[in-house]
Amino acid sequence: MDYQATIAYLFNRLPMFSRIGAAAYKEDIDNTVALCAAIQNPHQQFKSVHIAGTNGKGSVSHMLAAILQTAGYKTGLYTSPHLKDFRERIRINGKMISEEFVIQFTEAIQPQIAAIEPSFFELTVAMAFDYFAKEKVDIAIIETGLGGRLDSTNIITPEVSVITNIGMDHMNLLGNTLEKIAFEKAGIIKPSIPAVIGEILPETLPVFQQTAIHQSAPLFLAAEERTVKDYHWQQEGFSVTIEDLASQEEKTYVLDLGGIYQSKNLLTVLSAVAQLQKKGWIIQDDHIHSALKQVKAITGLHGRWEILHRSPLLVADVAHNEDGIRQLVQQIAMTPHQQAHIIFGAVNDKDIDTVLSLFPKSAHYYFTRAQIPRAMPEEELLQRASRAGLKGKAYSSVNTALYAASLKAGKEDMILVCGSVFVVGELSVEAVRSVWGKEEYKGSIFDALEIAAWSFFR
């Protein structure tokens, strides 16, 4: 098989959560254990950092990877889902896994696929671990896919376990209370391995404390070690001043990642870095400062309050659950603009009514869907939004919605694309350039990922 045939095989042969939802979810890690045993347990051949959480785990993963790479370490990075190219999930020093390795691994593991019948995610995890081991990375940042306790990645023994936060998401699989969800995420805490918790709530802190005690794992609460003293936007990027609560020393970091929520993620990153330093990893202040200024360039992270065009302001953000949208709405309010035009699409297993209730009623809405089976139909989304007091129309694809928004938006307006990784991933460079002209286009996520075109009139 060539690369395209291999990817088509993986997508179509194996159950894929991002496309079909809960039917692809396995309630144990037995398949991953069996797959990795068949390839000499590659996860035991490299150091790692394990990251879980409802929101922020992708940004934290990319920031940590950028810092470790800048410090001189050969750094693997496993994240999900991807925006356009499957290979985005598996990187070393920012470079995506080769097409040849994807082909060879898939061909070599055919007997196990037939015998074990793994999910897409289970196979992807085994592929990433095998790649990192064969390429002899110094350390790999491993992001969980869903939950933690039963996540396929949870066969590693990391240097540090990190849990960014807990919110209401995937309740049909992880539980319908914060305590239950926290229990699943806390499953990545390993015996005697330091655990960093990014954000705590009264409902979740006891869960983390009890798990840490049970595992004899040192527990570190990022928000009790440091605090955000100030933040503001400047030409160089998003400037955040952090105070160390023990020493009262203040340091200012400049991030190339926009979004006020990154200030919380930064606290988590700094706490995790401190634990790595205690374990002997040589990471200096200049490594941290330098890496945070260029996370996107180093690791290829996109879709986090990403400004794609100015005048009108076009922003893409992959926020999709209650907590993520709540922070996104706060960001909208803080961003100068006259009228907001919000392009929104969602998958059908989210608490959509709660999410829709958070959006400003004064915005113009363009309801759409990603081209995956799990997407909520745009007409149903429109009906539910109408009940929430939101006014807009339905569009069959994100780019038809973008075209419609471009016709209405004035130069001082803002167009925001959000609600799903898959909606953001289907934006096309051709769409943006056709609307505003190539000379005005601010290259970013589209060029970086070479997202395939979607016709305006599909």
WOBELMO-V14970 format. One record per residue. N is the residue number from 0. RES is the residue in one letter. NEAR is the number of other ideal C-beta (glycine too) atoms within 12 Angstrom. Layout:
BEGIN
N;RES;NEAR, N;RES;NEAR
END
This chain:
BEGIN
0;M;19, 1;D;15, 2;Y;24, 3;Q;15, 4;A;17, 5;T;30, 6;I;28, 7;A;17, 8;Y;24, 9;L;36, 10;F;28, 11;N;14, 12;R;22, 13;L;35, 14;P;28, 15;M;34, 16;F;33, 17;S;36, 18;R;28, 19;I;23, 20;G;24, 21;A;23, 22;A;19, 23;A;31, 24;Y;30, 25;K;33, 26;E;18, 27;D;20, 28;I;34, 29;D;20, 30;N;34, 31;T;37, 32;V;28, 33;A;26, 34;L;39, 35;C;35, 36;A;22, 37;A;26, 38;I;30, 39;Q;15, 40;N;21, 41;P;33, 42;H;37, 43;Q;20, 44;Q;25, 45;F;33, 46;K;31, 47;S;44, 48;V;52, 49;H;48, 50;I;50, 51;A;49, 52;G;49, 53;T;39, 54;N;40, 55;G;43, 56;K;49, 57;G;45, 58;S;49, 59;V;51, 60;S;44, 61;H;42, 62;M;52, 63;L;56, 64;A;47, 65;A;40, 66;I;45, 67;L;44, 68;Q;36, 69;T;31, 70;A;29, 71;G;19, 72;Y;33, 73;K;23, 74;T;42, 75;G;46, 76;L;46, 77;Y;50, 78;T;42, 79;S;36, 80;P;35, 81;H;36, 82;L;38, 83;K;31, 84;D;25, 85;F;37, 86;R;35, 87;E;35, 88;R;37, 89;I;41, 90;R;38, 91;I;35, 92;N;29, 93;G;30, 94;K;23, 95;M;31, 96;I;37, 97;S;20, 98;E;21, 99;E;17, 100;F;28, 101;V;35, 102;I;25, 103;Q;22, 104;F;35, 105;T;35, 106;E;21, 107;A;21, 108;I;35, 109;Q;21, 110;P;15, 111;Q;28, 112;I;28, 113;A;12, 114;A;14, 115;I;24, 116;E;20, 117;P;36, 118;S;40, 119;F;37, 120;F;42, 121;E;42, 122;L;43, 123;T;45, 124;V;43, 125;A;43, 126;M;46, 127;A;49, 128;F;40, 129;D;38, 130;Y;36, 131;F;39, 132;A;28, 133;K;24, 134;E;25, 135;K;18, 136;V;36, 137;D;28, 138;I;39, 139;A;44, 140;I;51, 141;I;48, 142;E;48, 143;T;44, 144;G;43, 145;L;42, 146;G;39, 147;G;43, 148;R;33, 149;L;33, 150;D;40, 151;S;45, 152;T;45, 153;N;38, 154;I;35, 155;I;43, 156;T;26, 157;P;41, 158;E;36, 159;V;45, 160;S;48, 161;V;53, 162;I;54, 163;T;47, 164;N;43, 165;I;42, 166;G;38, 167;M;31, 168;D;36, 169;H;35, 170;M;25, 171;N;22, 172;L;26, 173;L;37, 174;G;25, 175;N;15, 176;T;18, 177;L;31, 178;E;24, 179;K;24, 180;I;39, 181;A;40, 182;F;29, 183;E;38, 184;K;46, 185;A;44, 186;G;33, 187;I;48, 188;I;40, 189;K;30, 190;P;18, 191;S;19, 192;I;30, 193;P;33, 194;A;44, 195;V;49, 196;I;47, 197;G;45, 198;E;38, 199;I;31, 200;L;25, 201;P;14, 202;E;20, 203;T;34, 204;L;25, 205;P;20, 206;V;34, 207;F;45, 208;Q;23, 209;Q;18, 210;T;32, 211;A;29, 212;I;17, 213;H;19, 214;Q;23, 215;S;15, 216;A;30, 217;P;26, 218;L;34, 219;F;34, 220;L;29, 221;A;40, 222;A;28, 223;E;19, 224;E;26, 225;R;35, 226;T;27, 227;V;30, 228;K;22, 229;D;19, 230;Y;29, 231;H;20, 232;W;25, 233;Q;16, 234;Q;9, 235;E;16, 236;G;27, 237;F;36, 238;S;29, 239;V;39, 240;T;23, 241;I;39, 242;E;21, 243;D;22, 244;L;20, 245;A;12, 246;S;11, 247;Q;12, 248;E;16, 249;E;17, 250;K;26, 251;T;27, 252;Y;39, 253;V;29, 254;L;43, 255;D;37, 256;L;44, 257;G;38, 258;G;40, 259;I;31, 260;Y;43, 261;Q;43, 262;S;40, 263;K;38, 264;N;47, 265;L;45, 266;L;43, 267;T;46, 268;V;47, 269;L;42, 270;S;43, 271;A;47, 272;V;45, 273;A;29, 274;Q;32, 275;L;37, 276;Q;23, 277;K;18, 278;K;21, 279;G;13, 280;W;26, 281;I;20, 282;I;34, 283;Q;17, 284;D;23, 285;D;17, 286;H;29, 287;I;34, 288;H;30, 289;S;24, 290;A;40, 291;L;44, 292;K;28, 293;Q;27, 294;V;43, 295;K;34, 296;A;23, 297;I;31, 298;T;41, 299;G;37, 300;L;45, 301;H;41, 302;G;46, 303;R;43, 304;W;44, 305;E;37, 306;I;35, 307;L;40, 308;H;37, 309;R;23, 310;S;23, 311;P;34, 312;L;33, 313;L;42, 314;V;40, 315;A;47, 316;D;45, 317;V;43, 318;A;45, 319;H;41, 320;N;36, 321;E;32, 322;D;32, 323;G;42, 324;I;37, 325;R;26, 326;Q;34, 327;L;40, 328;V;31, 329;Q;22, 330;Q;35, 331;I;33, 332;A;20, 333;M;20, 334;T;29, 335;P;17, 336;H;29, 337;Q;20, 338;Q;24, 339;A;39, 340;H;38, 341;I;46, 342;I;49, 343;F;53, 344;G;50, 345;A;45, 346;V;36, 347;N;27, 348;D;29, 349;K;33, 350;D;27, 351;I;34, 352;D;22, 353;T;22, 354;V;36, 355;L;35, 356;S;20, 357;L;32, 358;F;39, 359;P;29, 360;K;19, 361;S;19, 362;A;36, 363;H;34, 364;Y;40, 365;Y;42, 366;F;45, 367;T;45, 368;R;37, 369;A;40, 370;Q;25, 371;I;27, 372;P;22, 373;R;30, 374;A;37, 375;M;36, 376;P;25, 377;E;34, 378;E;19, 379;E;22, 380;L;41, 381;L;30, 382;Q;20, 383;R;30, 384;A;36, 385;S;20, 386;R;15, 387;A;25, 388;G;18, 389;L;31, 390;K;21, 391;G;35, 392;K;27, 393;A;28, 394;Y;34, 395;S;29, 396;S;35, 397;V;45, 398;N;41, 399;T;33, 400;A;45, 401;L;45, 402;Y;32, 403;A;29, 404;A;43, 405;S;32, 406;L;20, 407;K;26, 408;A;33, 409;G;19, 410;K;18, 411;E;17, 412;D;29, 413;M;39, 414;I;48, 415;L;48, 416;V;52, 417;C;48, 418;G;46, 419;S;44, 420;V;41, 421;F;37, 422;V;44, 423;V;43, 424;G;37, 425;E;42, 426;L;52, 427;S;35, 428;V;30, 429;E;24, 430;A;37, 431;V;38, 432;R;26, 433;S;22, 434;V;30, 435;W;28, 436;G;13, 437;K;16, 438;E;9, 439;E;19, 440;Y;25, 441;K;26, 442;G;21, 443;S;32, 444;I;38, 445;F;36, 446;D;21, 447;A;26, 448;L;32, 449;E;21, 450;I;32, 451;A;19, 452;A;22, 453;W;33, 454;S;19, 455;F;26, 456;F;14, 457;R;19
END
